Amino acid sequence: MAEEKHYDVVVIGAGPGGLTAAMYASRANLSVLILDRGIYGGNLNNTATIENYTGFKNVKGPDLAKKMYEGATQFGAQYAYGTVTKLEDQGQTKEVTTDMGDTFIAKAVVIATGSGQRHLNVPGEEEFSGKGVSYCAVCDGAFFKGLHLIVVGGGDSAVEEGMYLTQLASKVTVLVRSNKLRAQPMMQEEAKQNQKMEFIFNTSITEIVGNKVKVTGVKTHNNQTGEDGEMAADGIFIYVGSYPMTKPFQNLGILDDQGWVKTDNLMKTKVPGIFAIGDVRETPLRQIATAVGDGAIAGQQVYQYVSGLK
Ligand code: NAP
């Protein structure tokens, strides 16, 4: 049987929030384990350029992730791989189980699992995933040099990543299902000035089509006129919002009806010793800066909580 390992704090998720919480807690001399199912950085790894994080005019997502990881582990926080499958509250201790069969016992847990990218759920999406359908411009953009791309969505992610793709593609057509963008106004302005970027409103994708090898285009529906159409493209990048990564926490009674974790403004859930931060939280703003702020508060609160245990 796998051995149980004991820590003061287990931080689940190594995005900007989790790394910051780990830094604050370990700097307060707590023993800290950061658990993540992959490389540190979370959604930073899918972000080409960040222009709205204090201290940087612009910075590449993976570069910022590396700096944050170095900062987070400098006071002794450890890092381990594993997908958390269960979190159990046992009063003064919490038990964290991973898919690799590891069990970690902690006095406190910080949930920092973030959000995942929603899929369109249209025919062809799964079939052509990795064959022209992508959810990550920074990972896959280079495969589409000089080609025509479609970006789906109208939020910050669609506009920001669409702009990144214009550096590689011959043209980027953004399909927006409503009559307006949701992205920050400054980003919208910048995108509208970009000669390689085209916006088509009131348009949904009903199917992604292709040949035996790759995507060749999409079938569309105009939500205003009711007309159906087709559009050729070499790649489809989907940015239609996010969902909370909270499946292992459903038994704790800490989620809202959409699955985001409910906390107070000290990042405490209703279970003593379980905190939540960043994008996974029920929060009006999901940004790197807000996740980092949440992480600092949680790191400090965890210290107070653990110090107060008998
Ligand atoms: P989002 O803000 O939720 O926007 C999702 C977009 O996808 C909306 O335009 C929505 O259209 C559209 N959409 C949803 N379902 C669709 C469907 N089935 N077909 C077509 N379009 C669909 O998501 P996001 O852009 O991924 O951003 C997530 C969070 O991260 C936000 O809080 C955002 O501010 C933050 N973020 C910030 C930055 C930054 O500050 N630099 C960068 C990226 C993300 P409707 O408007 O019609 O619903």
Residues whose N, C-alpha, C, O or C-beta is under 5 A from the ligand:
A	BS01	NAP	L120 G153 G154 G155 D156 S157 A158 R177 S178 R182 Y239 V240 G241 S242 R286
